[in-house]
């Protein structure tokens, strides 16, 4: 994906919008309560830090004055404050992690729902307008929630620190307070100036990392095809190019990090010596106690740290801006895909009817595939869809399934529960045999014996023993052949029969003998079947043939055999 400018102002607006959505959501009340508890804990930590600065001052003064009783008393105070800080800090961290997890769950569920709704995932994949949506939903959501919460708490804690330690530092030396403010302001400005290129570089890096990883996944998922075609050389070239892009971009990132590192490292070292340079002369003159020097150093470091969030957290801020931009582009792409009209074909769901009214389908380059198709297919009819090319049949298969396709007209079809589409290559996700055969909503309606009976009809009863029973997880793509996978998909159809089944070139995986058997089984159950196949495929079993020609014209021929 091309680099895009990500101004800090835009990031802040997107950030505020995300926080508002979360706080006003169904889990917002719980989240607000957790944040209130977290704020109280941080307030307690800040107060204890102030107390600790005075205890530390008295402790060091007691050492300098060789006052043993006071030294012991202040040591006890020191241990008590440290213990309290430990308890407050650990509980605060625990609440922060739970709040981040709650937020991640909320955003991830929302993103997954939007991504899967109405075929959005398919439109995004086909359009290519968004790279690596999977990474954005998985990794970027996690990074966004944890980083956002950390920044909010850092800002809140920094504000408390500024309020608490400004008076402490001012009481020690007004000059030291002014130096702290000016030092932090100058450091923040120079850090932003030096590190601004990191935002766009990090944006590109995430995509380049994802591209490299997806290429490796492609090799793993297509290992057999690659080895059969001797495609290792081509894959190596592709992986090398992806790795070169990744490495080159990361080198630019390390160069910027080097420049920022020179400045921020020196900046942090100077924080340790500046207080002593300003306060030590007063101690030498006898105007202050020795412990004031250590207190001023601690107060100066705390105050400068609070003012210097940009300096100390710039790498995290730059990554955060990238994550916010990527998530925002995901939501924008999803919204755009839902509102973009990609097809003029109207789909109407109506009972068990399947009909086409003046349906015209075009190829990607505008060539007519089907012209003005108008036909109504009665229930229980077996229809052969055939012609000199498979493209029109496949286009009709996709259009009937609701996949956006160029064309015009109207499709009247049953609801999604009453129509099934079986592709040339079936989709069997990992899971148990029971999950493959029976949809979740029908789980209590189908007995084991019914499953065994259907498997016997398809000569697949052996799959049960090979799978270790109905309830053992399997990776079906690895354990079954393509034909066996297709037969399992057919078994699922036979167990809970829909009104209509649309087959797309399944003859290439099943063969004519098995196809004949399946057509008979479908006919016995009065299931309407449209098969996009070859003209010779069990033609005598069909009730009608819908045949198209190369110019898109078509004929409907009842089979009187």
Backbone torsions as a table, in degrees:
resi	resn	phi	psi	omega
1	UNK	NA	141.7	-178.5
2	UNK	-68.5	150.1	177.1
3	UNK	-63.5	148.0	175.3
4	UNK	-136.4	147.0	-179.8
5	UNK	-70.6	134.4	-177.1
6	UNK	-127.6	80.3	-178.9
7	UNK	-61.4	149.0	-179.5
8	UNK	-64.1	-31.3	178.8
9	UNK	-64.7	-42.1	178.6
10	UNK	-64.3	-41.0	177.6
11	UNK	-59.8	-42.5	-179.9
12	UNK	-63.3	-39.8	179.3
13	UNK	-65.1	-45.9	179.4
14	UNK	-63.3	-39.2	179.2
15	UNK	-62.5	-46.5	-179.7
16	UNK	-62.8	-37.5	179.6
17	UNK	-64.7	-42.4	-179.7
18	UNK	-64.8	-41.1	178.6
19	UNK	-63.7	-41.7	-179.3
20	UNK	-63.5	-43.4	179.0
21	UNK	-60.4	-41.1	-177.8
22	UNK	-69.4	-45.6	-175.6
23	UNK	-68.7	-22.7	179.8
24	UNK	-103.3	9.0	-178.2
25	UNK	-82.4	-175.4	179.4
26	UNK	-63.5	-30.2	179.7
27	UNK	-97.7	8.3	-176.1
28	UNK	-62.1	-38.9	-178.7
29	UNK	-62.7	-44.3	178.1
30	UNK	-64.7	-41.7	-179.8
31	UNK	-64.3	-42.7	-179.8
32	UNK	-63.7	-38.1	178.0
33	UNK	-65.4	-43.9	179.0
34	UNK	-62.9	-38.6	179.3
35	UNK	-67.8	-36.7	178.3
36	UNK	-63.1	-42.7	176.7
37	UNK	-62.0	-41.6	179.8
38	UNK	-64.0	-42.0	178.8
39	UNK	-62.8	-40.3	178.7
40	UNK	-63.8	-41.3	178.5
41	UNK	-64.1	-42.0	179.1
42	UNK	-67.7	-34.7	176.0
43	UNK	-62.1	-41.7	177.5
44	UNK	-64.4	-39.7	178.3
45	UNK	-62.7	-42.7	-179.7
46	UNK	-63.7	-43.0	178.3
47	UNK	-63.0	-40.5	178.8
48	UNK	-66.3	-32.7	177.0
49	UNK	-64.1	-38.9	177.4
50	UNK	-65.2	-46.6	177.8
51	UNK	-58.8	-40.4	-178.9
52	UNK	-63.7	-33.6	179.2
53	UNK	-65.8	-38.1	179.0
54	UNK	-74.2	-39.4	176.4
55	UNK	-62.0	-42.1	178.4
56	UNK	-63.2	-40.0	177.9
57	UNK	-61.8	-47.9	-179.8
58	UNK	-65.4	-35.1	179.2
59	UNK	-63.2	-47.4	-179.5
60	UNK	-68.9	-34.8	177.6
61	UNK	-65.9	-40.4	178.0
62	UNK	-61.4	-37.6	177.5
63	UNK	-66.6	-45.9	-178.5
64	UNK	-62.8	-35.5	-178.1
65	UNK	-90.0	1.1	178.8
66	UNK	56.8	42.3	179.4
67	UNK	-101.0	96.1	-174.2
68	UNK	-62.1	-48.6	179.9
69	UNK	-58.6	-43.8	179.9
70	UNK	-66.7	-36.5	177.8
71	UNK	-60.2	-45.6	-179.6
72	UNK	-65.0	-43.2	-179.1
73	UNK	-61.8	-45.6	-179.8
74	UNK	-68.8	-31.4	176.8
75	UNK	-64.2	-40.4	177.4
76	UNK	-63.3	-43.6	176.7
77	UNK	-59.3	-42.5	-179.5
78	UNK	-58.0	-48.4	-179.0
79	UNK	-63.3	-41.4	179.2
80	UNK	-62.9	-42.7	179.0
81	UNK	-65.4	-42.3	179.0
82	UNK	-61.6	-40.8	179.6
83	UNK	-63.4	-45.0	179.3
84	UNK	-63.5	-41.7	177.9
85	UNK	-61.8	-38.9	179.1
86	UNK	-61.8	-48.1	-178.8
87	UNK	-61.9	-49.2	-178.8
88	UNK	-61.4	-44.0	-175.6
89	UNK	-67.0	-43.2	-178.1
90	UNK	-66.5	-44.3	179.2
91	UNK	-64.5	-39.7	178.2
92	UNK	-61.7	-41.1	178.9
93	UNK	-64.9	-40.4	178.8
94	UNK	-62.6	-47.0	179.6
95	UNK	-64.0	-38.2	178.6
96	UNK	-61.6	-45.1	-179.9
97	UNK	-64.6	-39.9	178.8
98	UNK	-67.2	-37.9	178.0
99	UNK	-67.6	-40.2	177.3
100	UNK	-63.5	-39.7	178.6
101	UNK	-65.0	-41.5	177.8
102	UNK	-61.3	-42.3	-179.7
103	UNK	-67.7	-41.9	179.0
104	UNK	-61.9	-43.3	179.2
105	UNK	-60.8	-42.1	-179.3
106	UNK	-62.7	-49.6	-177.4
107	UNK	-68.8	-42.1	-178.4
108	UNK	-63.7	-42.3	178.5
109	UNK	-63.5	-41.7	179.6
110	UNK	-65.0	-43.5	-179.6
111	UNK	-65.1	-42.5	179.5
112	UNK	-64.3	-41.7	179.3
113	UNK	-61.2	-46.4	179.1
114	UNK	-66.4	-37.4	-176.8
115	UNK	-66.7	-38.0	-176.6
116	UNK	-90.0	-15.1	-175.0
117	UNK	-70.7	133.4	171.8
118	UNK	55.2	33.6	176.3
119	UNK	70.4	22.1	-179.0
120	UNK	-58.1	-42.0	-179.3
121	UNK	-57.9	-36.4	-179.8
122	UNK	-72.0	-44.0	-179.6
123	UNK	-63.9	-38.3	177.9
124	UNK	-65.6	-37.9	-179.5
125	UNK	-68.3	-43.4	-178.0
126	UNK	-69.1	-41.6	-176.3
127	UNK	-72.3	-28.2	-178.0
128	UNK	68.3	16.2	-176.1
129	UNK	-77.7	-11.4	-178.7
130	UNK	-137.2	127.6	179.8
131	UNK	-92.4	140.6	171.6
132	UNK	50.9	55.3	177.5
133	UNK	-61.9	-29.2	179.4
134	UNK	-62.4	-42.1	179.6
135	UNK	-66.2	-37.3	-179.4
136	UNK	-64.5	-41.1	-178.7
137	UNK	-72.9	-38.4	-176.4
138	UNK	-84.1	-62.2	-172.5
139	UNK	-80.6	-44.7	-174.7
140	UNK	-69.3	-35.8	176.7
141	UNK	-63.5	-43.4	178.2
142	UNK	-60.9	-46.9	-179.8
143	UNK	-64.4	-40.0	-178.1
144	UNK	-62.6	-49.0	-175.1
145	UNK	-66.8	-45.7	-178.6
146	UNK	-67.6	-41.4	-178.5
147	UNK	-70.7	-41.2	179.1
148	UNK	-59.0	-48.8	-178.6
149	UNK	-62.8	-39.5	178.2
150	UNK	-61.8	-42.1	179.6
151	UNK	-66.2	-41.4	178.7
152	UNK	-60.1	-44.7	-178.8
153	UNK	-70.0	-37.3	176.2
154	UNK	-62.4	-42.4	179.3
155	UNK	-65.5	-43.1	179.1
156	UNK	-65.2	-46.0	179.9
157	UNK	-65.5	-37.7	177.5
158	UNK	-63.5	-39.4	177.6
159	UNK	-62.7	-44.4	177.2
160	UNK	-61.2	-40.3	-179.7
161	UNK	-64.1	-43.2	179.0
162	UNK	-60.7	-46.0	179.9
163	UNK	-63.3	-42.5	-174.5
164	UNK	-73.2	-41.6	-171.3
165	UNK	-97.2	-10.6	177.3
166	UNK	-61.7	-44.8	180.0
167	UNK	-67.0	-36.7	179.0
168	UNK	-62.8	-48.3	-177.2
169	UNK	-70.1	-36.1	178.8
170	UNK	-65.3	-38.3	179.4
171	UNK	-66.9	-28.5	178.4
172	UNK	-79.5	-49.0	-178.4
173	UNK	-162.0	110.7	175.5
174	UNK	-56.0	-36.2	179.1
175	UNK	-62.1	-42.4	180.0
176	UNK	-63.3	-36.2	178.0
177	UNK	-64.5	-45.3	179.9
178	UNK	-63.7	-42.2	178.1
179	UNK	-60.3	-41.0	-179.9
180	UNK	-60.5	-44.7	-178.8
181	UNK	-65.6	-47.7	-178.2
182	UNK	-66.2	-39.3	-179.4
183	UNK	-63.0	-44.5	-179.6
184	UNK	-66.7	-40.6	-179.1
185	UNK	-64.5	-45.3	178.8
186	UNK	-64.4	-40.3	179.4
187	UNK	-64.8	-40.1	179.7
188	UNK	-64.0	-43.6	-178.8
189	UNK	-62.8	-46.1	-178.2
190	UNK	-68.7	-34.0	177.7
191	UNK	-64.7	-44.2	177.6
192	UNK	-62.5	-41.7	-178.9
193	UNK	-62.6	-43.9	-178.2
194	UNK	-76.3	-33.5	-171.7
195	UNK	-100.7	-0.6	-177.3
196	UNK	-53.7	-40.3	-179.6
197	UNK	-59.5	-19.2	-177.9
198	UNK	-62.3	-30.1	-175.0
199	UNK	-62.0	-53.5	-179.3
200	UNK	-70.2	-34.7	178.2
201	UNK	-64.6	-41.3	178.1
202	UNK	-67.3	-34.5	176.7
203	UNK	-59.7	-49.2	179.4
204	UNK	-63.8	-36.9	-175.9
205	UNK	-62.8	-40.3	-179.8
206	UNK	-61.5	-41.3	178.6
207	UNK	-69.2	-39.2	-179.3
208	UNK	-67.4	-38.3	175.4
209	UNK	-62.6	-43.8	-179.4
210	UNK	-65.8	-39.0	178.7
211	UNK	-63.4	-42.1	178.7
212	UNK	-63.8	-43.8	-179.9
213	UNK	-65.8	-40.4	-179.8
214	UNK	-65.4	-32.6	176.7
215	UNK	-67.0	-38.7	176.5
216	UNK	-65.5	-39.2	177.5
217	UNK	-64.3	-38.8	178.6
218	UNK	-59.8	-42.0	178.7
219	UNK	-62.9	-43.3	-179.1
220	UNK	-64.6	-43.3	-176.1
221	UNK	-75.0	-20.7	-178.6
222	UNK	-119.6	31.1	-174.6
223	UNK	-57.6	-43.7	-176.6
224	UNK	-66.4	-43.9	179.2
225	UNK	-63.3	-39.6	-178.8
226	UNK	-65.6	-42.7	-177.9
227	UNK	-71.0	-32.9	178.2
228	UNK	-69.0	-35.1	-179.2
229	UNK	-93.0	4.4	-177.1
230	UNK	52.7	48.2	-174.4
231	UNK	-95.0	15.6	-177.9
232	UNK	-60.9	-39.7	-178.5
233	UNK	-62.0	-44.0	179.9
234	UNK	-65.3	-41.1	178.5
235	UNK	-65.5	-36.5	178.4
236	UNK	-65.2	-40.1	177.8
237	UNK	-63.0	-44.5	179.9
238	UNK	-62.7	-46.2	179.3
239	UNK	-64.0	-36.9	179.0
240	UNK	-64.7	-42.2	178.4
241	UNK	-62.8	-44.5	179.5
242	UNK	-63.2	-40.5	179.9
243	UNK	-68.3	-39.0	177.7
244	UNK	-60.3	-44.2	178.8
245	UNK	-61.6	-42.9	-179.3
246	UNK	-62.8	-48.0	-177.3
247	UNK	-66.1	-42.2	-178.9
248	UNK	-62.3	-42.7	179.7
249	UNK	-67.4	-39.1	-179.6
250	UNK	-68.3	-31.1	175.2
251	UNK	-62.6	-39.3	177.3
252	UNK	-65.0	-36.9	178.0
253	UNK	-64.1	-44.2	-179.2
254	UNK	-65.6	-31.4	178.1
255	UNK	-66.0	-43.3	177.8
256	UNK	-67.4	-41.3	178.0
257	UNK	-59.5	-36.8	178.1
258	UNK	-61.0	-46.8	-179.2
259	UNK	-65.0	-42.7	178.4
260	UNK	-66.1	-38.9	-178.7
261	UNK	-63.3	-39.8	176.7
262	UNK	-56.2	-43.7	-176.8
263	UNK	-73.4	-50.5	-173.6
264	UNK	-67.6	-33.5	178.3
265	UNK	-65.0	-47.4	176.5
266	UNK	-62.8	-38.6	178.8
267	UNK	-58.7	-45.5	-178.4
268	UNK	-70.0	-34.5	178.2
269	UNK	-65.6	-40.8	-177.8
270	UNK	-64.6	-26.6	179.5
271	UNK	-58.4	-31.5	-175.8
272	UNK	-74.5	-26.7	-173.6
273	UNK	-103.1	-25.2	-176.5
274	UNK	-57.4	-47.6	-179.9
275	UNK	-58.5	-41.7	-179.3
276	UNK	-64.7	-39.3	179.7
277	UNK	-61.2	-33.5	-176.8
278	UNK	-89.5	-38.0	-173.7
279	UNK	-91.5	-29.8	-175.6
280	UNK	-56.0	-41.1	178.2
281	UNK	-56.0	-35.6	178.9
282	UNK	-66.6	-36.8	177.5
283	UNK	-68.2	-39.9	-179.8
284	UNK	-63.0	-34.8	178.2
285	UNK	-77.0	-10.4	-179.8
286	UNK	86.9	13.8	-177.7
287	UNK	-79.8	-24.5	-178.1
288	UNK	-134.8	164.7	178.0
289	UNK	-81.2	162.9	-180.0
290	UNK	-62.7	-37.4	-178.7
291	UNK	-62.4	-23.4	180.0
292	UNK	-65.7	-31.1	179.4
293	UNK	-63.3	-46.9	179.8
294	UNK	-67.7	-37.2	178.3
295	UNK	-65.3	-40.6	-179.9
296	UNK	-65.9	-37.5	178.7
297	UNK	-64.3	-43.6	179.7
298	UNK	-66.4	-44.4	-178.8
299	UNK	-65.6	-40.6	179.1
300	UNK	-63.0	-45.1	179.8
301	UNK	-62.7	-42.0	179.5
302	UNK	-64.8	-44.2	-176.7
303	UNK	-69.3	-46.2	178.6
304	UNK	-62.9	-39.8	177.5
305	UNK	-60.8	-40.1	178.6
306	UNK	-66.8	-38.6	179.0
307	UNK	-76.8	-17.6	-170.6
308	UNK	-107.8	33.9	-179.4
309	UNK	-58.9	-35.7	179.7
310	UNK	-64.7	-38.7	-179.3
311	UNK	-69.1	-50.0	-173.1
312	UNK	-76.1	-24.4	-175.5
313	UNK	-117.2	20.3	-171.9
314	UNK	-63.5	-39.7	179.7
315	UNK	-61.4	-42.8	178.6
316	UNK	-67.1	-38.1	179.7
317	UNK	-64.9	-42.2	-179.2
318	UNK	-65.1	-41.4	176.4
319	UNK	-65.8	-36.7	179.2
320	UNK	-63.6	-42.7	178.2
321	UNK	-60.8	-37.5	178.3
322	UNK	-65.3	-47.1	-178.3
323	UNK	-62.4	-42.3	178.5
324	UNK	-61.3	-43.8	179.9
325	UNK	-63.5	-41.0	-177.9
326	UNK	-68.2	-40.9	177.6
327	UNK	-67.8	-38.0	178.3
328	UNK	-64.1	-40.9	178.7
329	UNK	-66.5	-31.7	176.0
330	UNK	-63.5	-49.4	-179.2
331	UNK	-64.9	-38.9	178.3
332	UNK	-65.0	-41.0	179.6
333	UNK	-66.2	-39.2	178.0
334	UNK	-63.3	-45.9	-179.9
335	UNK	-63.4	-41.3	179.7
336	UNK	-64.7	-41.0	-178.9
337	UNK	-66.8	-28.0	-179.4
338	UNK	-79.3	-26.1	-176.3
339	UNK	-100.2	-12.5	-179.9
340	UNK	-80.0	124.7	178.7
341	UNK	-84.3	105.4	-176.5
342	UNK	-95.5	-10.8	-177.2
343	UNK	-149.5	142.5	177.4
344	UNK	-93.9	9.3	-179.0
345	UNK	-81.2	126.5	179.1
346	UNK	-93.0	131.9	177.3
347	UNK	-113.9	124.8	179.6
348	UNK	-119.1	126.5	177.9
349	UNK	-93.7	122.7	-175.2
350	UNK	-149.1	106.2	173.8
351	UNK	48.2	-135.3	-179.3
352	UNK	-104.8	16.5	-175.8
353	UNK	-81.7	143.8	171.4
354	UNK	-131.1	116.0	-177.1
355	UNK	-149.2	154.1	177.6
356	UNK	-123.5	131.2	-178.9
357	UNK	-121.4	110.5	177.3
358	UNK	49.2	45.8	-177.7
359	UNK	-86.0	123.9	175.0
360	UNK	-120.4	133.5	-179.9
361	UNK	-121.9	141.3	-178.2
362	UNK	-121.0	153.6	172.6
363	UNK	-78.4	175.9	-178.9
364	UNK	-63.1	-26.1	179.1
365	UNK	-96.9	9.0	175.2
366	UNK	93.3	0.6	179.3
367	UNK	-73.3	133.7	179.9
368	UNK	-65.6	131.7	175.1
369	UNK	-102.6	-43.8	175.2
370	UNK	-137.4	137.8	-178.5
371	UNK	-117.0	123.1	170.0
372	UNK	49.0	49.1	178.9
373	UNK	-71.8	120.9	177.6
374	UNK	-134.0	106.7	-178.1
375	UNK	-156.9	144.3	176.6
376	UNK	-115.9	128.4	-175.9
377	UNK	-103.5	114.2	-178.6
378	UNK	-64.5	155.3	178.4
379	UNK	-62.2	140.4	178.7
380	UNK	80.5	6.0	-177.5
381	UNK	-86.1	137.7	172.9
382	UNK	-100.5	121.3	-174.8
383	UNK	-120.9	130.9	172.8
384	UNK	-96.3	124.4	177.8
385	UNK	-105.3	116.4	-171.7
386	UNK	-150.4	167.3	-179.9
387	UNK	172.0	-176.8	-177.0
388	UNK	-68.4	-17.6	-179.8
389	UNK	-134.4	151.1	178.8
390	UNK	-83.9	-13.3	-173.5
391	UNK	-59.5	-47.5	179.8
392	UNK	-61.2	-40.6	179.5
393	UNK	-64.2	-42.1	178.4
394	UNK	-66.1	-39.5	178.1
395	UNK	-62.9	-40.9	177.5
396	UNK	-65.9	-39.7	176.4
397	UNK	-57.4	-49.2	-177.5
398	UNK	-67.5	-43.3	-179.0
399	UNK	-63.9	-41.5	179.2
400	UNK	-64.6	-33.3	178.6
401	UNK	-74.1	-9.5	179.7
402	UNK	92.4	8.0	176.0
403	UNK	-76.2	124.9	-176.2
404	UNK	-53.3	130.3	-178.4
405	UNK	-143.0	146.3	178.3
406	UNK	-68.4	130.9	179.6
407	UNK	158.6	-174.9	179.5
408	UNK	-140.7	167.2	177.2
409	UNK	116.8	-165.5	-173.6
410	UNK	-136.4	137.9	176.0
411	UNK	-120.4	124.2	176.1
412	UNK	-108.6	121.9	-173.5
413	UNK	-146.5	163.7	177.2
414	UNK	-66.9	170.1	175.5
415	UNK	-66.7	168.4	-173.8
416	UNK	-60.8	-25.3	179.8
417	UNK	-78.7	-15.7	-174.5
418	UNK	-112.0	9.9	176.4
419	UNK	-138.5	135.6	-177.6
420	UNK	-125.8	140.5	179.3
421	UNK	-118.8	122.1	179.1
422	UNK	-111.8	116.0	-179.7
423	UNK	-80.6	170.3	176.9
424	UNK	-59.4	-39.4	176.1
425	UNK	-111.8	111.8	-175.2
426	UNK	-69.5	158.9	176.4
427	UNK	-111.8	110.7	177.7
428	UNK	-121.9	98.9	-179.7
429	UNK	-69.2	157.9	176.5
430	UNK	-57.5	141.6	-180.0
431	UNK	164.4	-170.9	178.8
432	UNK	-84.1	162.9	178.2
433	UNK	-63.1	-36.5	178.5
434	UNK	-62.4	-42.8	179.5
435	UNK	-66.0	-33.0	178.3
436	UNK	-69.4	-40.5	-172.7
437	UNK	-82.6	-32.0	-172.1
438	UNK	-126.2	127.4	175.6
439	UNK	-66.5	153.5	-174.6
440	UNK	-56.3	-41.7	-176.7
441	UNK	-70.3	-14.4	179.2
442	UNK	-108.9	10.7	-171.8
443	UNK	-58.3	-37.8	-176.7
444	UNK	-85.4	-2.8	-174.6
445	UNK	-98.2	-18.1	-174.2
446	UNK	-110.3	123.9	179.4
447	UNK	-84.7	163.7	177.2
448	UNK	-60.7	-38.3	-178.8
449	UNK	-63.7	-36.9	176.8
450	UNK	-63.4	-39.6	177.8
451	UNK	-64.0	-46.1	179.9
452	UNK	-61.3	-38.8	-178.6
453	UNK	-63.1	-45.5	179.8
454	UNK	-65.9	-39.9	178.3
455	UNK	-63.9	-36.4	177.4
456	UNK	-65.2	-39.8	-179.9
457	UNK	-61.9	-29.0	-179.0
458	UNK	-101.1	9.1	-178.9
459	UNK	59.1	40.9	-178.7
460	UNK	-121.0	14.5	-176.1
461	UNK	-61.5	-27.9	-179.5
462	UNK	-64.7	-21.8	-178.6
463	UNK	-62.1	-31.6	-178.2
464	UNK	-61.7	-47.7	-179.6
465	UNK	-68.9	-37.2	179.2
466	UNK	-65.5	-35.0	-178.4
467	UNK	-81.4	-6.7	-178.9
468	UNK	79.8	26.1	-179.2
469	UNK	108.2	-177.1	-176.5
470	UNK	-82.0	-15.2	-168.9
471	UNK	-122.3	28.9	177.5
472	UNK	-111.0	131.2	-177.9
473	UNK	-63.1	137.3	178.5
474	UNK	-140.9	154.6	167.6
475	UNK	-101.0	99.6	-168.9
476	UNK	-68.9	-29.7	179.2
477	UNK	-65.5	-27.1	-179.5
478	UNK	-89.1	-30.2	-172.3
479	UNK	-96.3	-17.0	-177.7
480	UNK	-123.6	151.2	174.4
481	UNK	-73.4	169.1	-179.3
482	UNK	-62.4	-40.0	177.9
483	UNK	-62.7	-43.8	-179.7
484	UNK	-66.7	-36.6	175.6
485	UNK	-62.9	-41.9	-179.9
486	UNK	-64.8	-38.8	178.8
487	UNK	-66.2	-36.4	175.8
488	UNK	-64.0	-38.4	177.7
489	UNK	-64.0	-38.0	177.0
490	UNK	-67.1	-39.4	178.9
491	UNK	-59.3	-39.2	177.7
492	UNK	-61.1	-38.9	178.2
493	UNK	-65.3	-42.3	-176.7
494	UNK	-70.4	-28.9	-178.4
495	UNK	-71.0	-43.7	177.0
496	UNK	-124.5	82.7	-170.8
497	UNK	-62.7	127.0	172.1
498	UNK	-82.0	178.6	176.2
499	UNK	-79.5	-33.1	-174.8
500	UNK	-135.5	138.7	171.7
501	UNK	-125.1	130.7	178.3
502	UNK	-114.6	117.4	-178.6
503	UNK	-103.7	138.2	179.8
504	UNK	-121.5	101.2	173.9
505	UNK	56.6	33.8	179.8
506	UNK	-71.2	-16.0	178.0
507	UNK	-61.1	-27.0	-179.0
508	UNK	-69.1	-24.9	178.8
509	UNK	-102.2	-29.4	-176.0
510	UNK	-91.5	-34.6	-172.5
511	UNK	85.7	158.8	-173.2
512	UNK	-66.3	-36.0	-177.8
513	UNK	-64.8	-49.1	180.0
514	UNK	-68.3	-34.9	179.1
515	UNK	-62.3	-42.8	177.9
516	UNK	-57.5	-45.4	-179.0
517	UNK	-62.1	-42.6	-179.2
518	UNK	-66.1	-40.9	178.6
519	UNK	-61.5	-39.0	178.2
520	UNK	-65.3	-43.1	179.2
521	UNK	-62.2	-40.7	177.9
522	UNK	-65.9	-42.2	-180.0
523	UNK	-64.3	-39.6	178.8
524	UNK	-61.2	-28.7	-179.2
525	UNK	-96.8	9.1	178.5
526	UNK	56.7	38.9	177.7
527	UNK	-93.8	127.6	174.4
528	UNK	-66.7	131.5	-177.6
529	UNK	-133.2	126.6	172.0
530	UNK	-113.2	119.7	-177.2
531	UNK	-113.8	116.1	174.0
532	UNK	-83.8	98.2	-173.8
533	UNK	-147.5	-162.3	-179.3
534	UNK	-83.8	154.0	-175.5
535	UNK	-63.2	-28.0	-176.0
536	UNK	-90.7	-0.3	-174.5
537	UNK	-71.6	97.7	174.2
538	UNK	45.5	45.5	-173.4
539	UNK	-57.4	-31.8	-177.8
540	UNK	-68.8	-16.4	179.7
541	UNK	-84.1	-16.8	-175.5
542	UNK	-83.7	148.8	175.1
543	UNK	-85.2	-22.2	-179.6
544	UNK	-158.1	158.6	177.7
545	UNK	-125.3	124.8	172.9
546	UNK	-102.1	107.2	-174.1
547	UNK	-113.8	136.6	-179.1
548	UNK	-120.7	157.3	179.1
549	UNK	-109.7	177.0	-174.9
550	UNK	-66.6	-25.7	-178.9
551	UNK	-90.0	5.4	176.5
552	UNK	96.3	-7.8	176.4
553	UNK	-72.6	158.7	-174.1
554	UNK	-143.3	160.1	175.0
555	UNK	-138.3	143.6	177.6
556	UNK	-110.9	117.0	-175.0
557	UNK	-123.0	111.3	174.5
558	UNK	-65.2	142.5	179.9
559	UNK	-94.4	114.8	-175.7
560	UNK	-97.7	5.9	-176.9
561	UNK	-67.3	NA	NA
